[in-house]
């Protein structure tokens, strides 16, 4: 397993910039997001079981970020806190713009490729793992 520290800069969309960095820099085009911290403008999350986005007015602190990035796109969960210390967590949606920094640690392996495909059991697009050995 290889690790890769990555910093995303102010003004970029966290989800989009992360997916693009993985696509361009990693040979498998996929990675696990082990950790992430930083700050965002407004936060856009989809909460458990919800269909619509929930917005938390910023600035907010990015407390945690974890998930996977594959050629079919990222699946990321985040927790954020507002200026009053209220914490909210859920699926990270597009539209989370980095305010000052996003500091991430990714893991990848040339032996494993990650993908996403529809799963008939769950009804969602789920993680697929391909052994490249």
N, C-alpha and C positions, 0 to 999 in steps of 0.2 A: 504494500500500500504506500502510495506517495502522498505527501501533503503539499499544499500550495497556499501560502498566505496571499491575500488579495485586498487591496484598498480601492474602494470606489469613491469618486470625488463629488463635490457639491454639484447639484443640478441634474445628475443623471437619475433615471428611473432605476431603482434598485433591482427589480426583477428582470427588466430588459437588459441592463448592463451586465448583470451576472450571467445570464444565459449567453450573451454575445461573447463575453470573455472566455467562458468554458468552450464554446464552439470554436473560437479562434486559437486557443492556447493549449487545449488538452487533446491528445491523440484519439481518445475514444469519444470525445464530444460529450462526455458525461462525468458527473462527479456527485459525491455526497457533500452537503454543506454541514460541517461539524459544528461551527459556531459563527455567530455574527453579532456585532454590537455597533452602535453609532447613533446618528440622529437623523430624523426625517422632518419634512414639512408636515402636512396633514397625513395621517395614516389611513389606508384603505384596506380593510380586512373583511373576509367572509367568515362569519361566526358559525359554529357547529350547527348543522341542520338548516341554516338560513340560505335563501336563494339570492338575496340582494346584498350589496356591499354595506358595511357599516363604516362611517368615517369618524375619526377622532381628530378634532381640530388641533393643529400643531402650533408651535413645534413640539415634537415628541421624541423621547429617547427610545432607541431600538435596544431592548434588553436582551433578546435572544432571537436567533434565526437558525433554522435547521430544515433539512429536506434533501431533495434530489434535484439534479439538473440533467436532462437528457436531450437528445436532438428534437424530441417532440415537445419540449418545453419544461419549465421548472414546476415542481410541486414543493412549495415552501410554507412553513408555519412560522409565525413571528409572535413575540409579545412586545408590547410597547407601553410606555407610561407617559402621561401628560404632565403638565407643570404642577398639578396638584397631587401627583403620585398615584393617580388612578391607573390601573393596569388592565389591558385588554389583549386578548390573544385570539388568533385564528389563522385562516389561509391568507397569505400575502397576495394581494391582487396587484395588477398593474396600476401605476399612478402614485406609488410611494417614492417621492423624490428625495434623494439624499440632501440633507441640509448642510452638514459640515463634513461628515465622513461616514463610511461604512467599512468596518474592518472585519474581514471574513477569513475563515480557515476552511479550505476544501480538501477532500481526500479523493483520490482516483487510483485506479489500477489498470495497467495495460491488459491484464488478464480478464477483466470484467467490463462489459458494456451495459449501460442502463438504457432502458427504453420505456415507453408507455403504450399500452394497448387497452382496448375495451375489455372489461371483465364482465361476463354474463351473470356471474353470481352477485356482484355488487351493483352493477349498472353504471359504474364509473370507469374512467380510464385509469388503470392501475400500473404500478411498477412491474416491469419485465426485466429480468436479469439474464444476460447472455454470457456464458462461459467461453472465453476466447482462447483457452489453452489448447 
